[in-house]
Amino acid sequence: GKDLLVVLLSGTAWLFRCPSIPVAAWIAIHSLVRMLITAGGIQLVCVTRLCGLPSSGKTCLAFIMMAASQQQRSALFPDGLTTCLWDVEGIWSEPYGASIGIDTEKMGLNAAVTVEDIAAEMELLLRSCHLHVVDSASAAKTVDELAAKPEDWLPMIEARAWKRAWRRIEAKFDTAENVIILVDHMSENYKTKQRKAQGGKVFDHASSMSIELSSGGWLF
């Protein structure tokens, strides 16, 4: 039927049931494998979380999504989506971004490192910029944490800060044009080998789709 998609990948047939969603509601990524792992690309007006262990390919996939967003053309975005990178970890490399396909002259770059600053500035930028990549959300510090003494015990301080911040971001989120991609680190219990995203329940509830990467070399 029209809602079925059969894909042959590495000799294996994969059958997908595709909901009847307008093409304009998705941003296509120019790779069959990446389209499969994202269930059809990047969904507009939603929050996507990319999580994984260090060097699993989270940032690379986020940059690929930025490039695809800039290249997207539709009636709603005749010139593509405007994009902004929140470079929390300070790892942005313009030559690397350009090699992936990002138009570095047409992207915004924000160096905010605290949860509170990200929330305050994103509130304003959501009106003028379509897609925002936060790399990484779990690395953002809080104002209280930076002001505290080394010996102070501040349990769950980042989670509480992000909960307050996310309420502000949600209030300004445009349900017709905005997209947010959150890069979230994972930690692994060395005994049980269980993995846990550091962003916690706030990002669990905020994201419409979470993609966990375990080893990204083959993907790129």
Summary of the structure (lengths in Angstrom):
residues: 220
radius of gyration: 17.9
end to end distance: 32.0
largest distance: 62.6
contacts: 646
relative contact order: 0.20
helix: 35%
strand: 25%
